[in-house]
Amino acid sequence: MLFLLIVACICNSENHVTSLQIQHNQDSITITPHLFFNTSTDIKEAIDNGVKLNIISKIQLYEPRTWWLDKTISNKKVTLEVSYFTLSKLYVVKNKNTGKQISFNSFEQLWKEFEQLLTIEIKAVVNHNSWVKMRIMLDKRALPTVMQLPTLFNSNWDIDTQWHQQQVFVNE
C-alpha cells in the first residue's frame, strides 16, 4: 500500500525544478534553474499542429520571517512561447520578455535545454537570510479558446511544478 502511494506521488510530481544556480555580485543576483521536465503526447501533438504554448516561470527573492509573512524583496515572471515551424521542422522557444529565442531539431531536445532561456537577473542586495523560490507552469488561458476548458481538468496538460526553494549563500 505504501509503495503505491510513493509511486503515485512520484508520477504526479514528474516535472520539477531540481536546483537553482545562483550567482551574485554587490547589487544583483543571477538565477539559472536546472529542471527535470517531461510532457505528454497530447502536448506534443498540439505543438506539432500549430498551437503555441506559453510557459510561465515565477521567481521570488524573499527573506523568511518566523511569526509573520515572509518579506518579499523581488518578484519576477518570465514567459516562454513554445512553437513548431512545419517548413523548417524546428521547435522554437522564445523568451517573450527579452525576445531571445532558441530553436531545436527535436521535441525531446527542446525540453532538455529550454532552461537556457529562464536565466533571470534580479537587481537587489542579498544578505545571509535571503532565499529564492521558483516554479514553472503552463498558461492554459493563452491556449486557443476551444482548448481551454478540455485542458483544464485533463492531467496530460498538467506541467506545473511545485515551488522550489533555495537559500542564497553570501560570500563575505
C-alpha positions in Angstrom: 0.0 0.0 0.0 2.8 2.4 0.9 4.6 1.5 -2.3 1.5 2.6 -4.4 1.3 5.9 -2.5 5.0 6.6 -3.2 4.6 5.7 -6.9 1.6 8.0 -7.2 3.5 10.9 -5.6 6.4 10.4 -8.0 4.1 10.2 -11.0 2.2 13.4 -10.0 5.4 15.4 -9.5 7.1 14.4 -12.7 8.1 17.9 -13.7 10.2 19.8 -11.1 12.9 22.3 -10.6 15.9 20.2 -9.4 18.2 23.1 -8.3 18.9 26.7 -8.8 22.3 28.0 -9.8 22.7 31.4 -8.0 25.5 33.8 -8.8 25.6 37.2 -7.1 27.6 40.4 -7.0 27.2 43.5 -4.9 23.9 44.7 -6.4 22.2 41.8 -8.2 21.9 38.1 -8.4 21.5 35.8 -11.5 19.4 32.7 -11.2 19.6 29.8 -13.6 17.3 26.8 -13.0 18.1 23.2 -13.6 14.9 21.3 -14.5 13.6 17.8 -14.9 10.8 18.4 -17.4 8.6 16.0 -19.4 5.4 16.4 -21.3 2.6 14.3 -22.6 2.0 13.2 -26.2 -1.1 15.4 -26.2 1.1 18.5 -25.7 3.5 17.3 -28.5 0.6 16.7 -30.8 -0.8 20.2 -30.1 2.5 21.9 -30.7 3.1 19.9 -33.9 -0.3 21.1 -35.1 0.5 24.7 -34.7 -0.7 25.5 -31.2 1.6 27.9 -29.4 2.2 27.1 -25.7 3.1 29.8 -23.1 5.1 28.6 -20.1 5.3 30.9 -17.2 8.2 30.9 -14.7 7.8 32.7 -11.5 10.7 33.6 -9.3 10.6 35.3 -5.9 13.5 36.6 -3.8 12.5 36.8 -0.2 13.5 36.8 3.5 11.6 34.3 5.7 10.2 35.6 9.0 9.2 33.3 11.8 6.0 34.7 13.2 4.9 36.8 10.2 4.6 36.7 6.5 7.8 36.5 4.5 9.4 39.7 3.4 9.3 39.8 -0.4 12.3 41.6 -1.9 11.6 41.0 -5.6 9.1 39.1 -7.9 9.9 38.2 -11.5 7.9 36.5 -14.2 9.3 35.1 -17.4 7.0 33.9 -20.2 8.3 31.4 -22.8 6.5 30.7 -26.0 6.9 27.2 -27.5 6.0 26.7 -31.1 6.8 24.4 -34.1 7.6 25.6 -37.6 6.5 23.0 -40.1 8.5 24.1 -43.1 11.8 24.2 -41.3 10.9 21.4 -39.0 12.2 23.3 -36.0 10.8 23.7 -32.5 11.3 27.3 -31.3 11.3 28.6 -27.7 11.1 32.4 -27.4 11.5 34.4 -24.2 8.7 36.9 -24.6 10.3 39.2 -22.0 13.7 39.6 -23.8 12.9 38.5 -27.4 15.7 35.9 -27.3 14.9 32.6 -29.0 16.5 29.2 -29.4 15.5 26.5 -32.0 15.7 22.8 -31.6 15.6 19.9 -34.1 13.7 17.5 -31.8 10.9 17.8 -29.3 12.9 15.9 -26.7 15.9 18.2 -27.1 13.6 21.2 -26.6 12.6 20.2 -23.1 16.1 19.2 -22.1 17.6 22.6 -23.0 14.8 25.3 -22.7 16.0 26.2 -19.3 18.7 28.3 -21.0 16.1 31.0 -21.6 15.0 31.0 -18.0 18.1 32.8 -16.6 16.9 35.8 -14.6 18.8 38.7 -13.1 17.3 40.4 -10.1 18.6 43.8 -9.0 18.7 43.5 -5.2 21.1 43.4 -2.3 21.0 40.0 -0.6 22.1 39.0 2.9 22.6 35.8 4.8 18.9 35.3 5.3 17.8 35.7 1.6 16.0 32.8 -0.2 14.9 32.2 -3.8 11.9 30.2 -4.8 10.8 29.3 -8.3 8.0 27.4 -10.1 7.0 26.8 -13.7 3.5 26.3 -15.1 1.6 26.2 -18.4 -0.5 29.2 -19.1 -3.8 27.5 -20.1 -5.5 30.9 -20.5 -3.2 31.6 -23.5 -4.4 28.4 -25.4 -7.0 28.8 -28.1 -10.4 29.3 -26.6 -11.8 25.9 -27.7 -8.9 24.1 -25.9 -9.1 25.9 -22.6 -12.0 24.0 -21.0 -10.9 20.5 -22.1 -7.4 21.0 -20.9 -8.4 22.4 -17.5 -9.2 19.0 -16.0 -7.0 16.8 -18.2 -3.9 15.5 -16.3 -2.0 15.3 -19.6 -1.9 19.1 -19.7 -0.6 19.5 -16.1 3.0 20.5 -16.4 3.0 22.7 -13.3 5.9 22.3 -10.9 6.0 22.8 -7.1 7.8 25.7 -5.6 11.5 25.0 -5.3 13.2 27.0 -2.5 16.9 27.5 -2.1 18.9 29.7 0.2 21.2 32.3 -1.3 24.7 31.9 0.2 26.6 35.2 0.5 30.4 35.2 0.4 31.6 37.7 2.9 
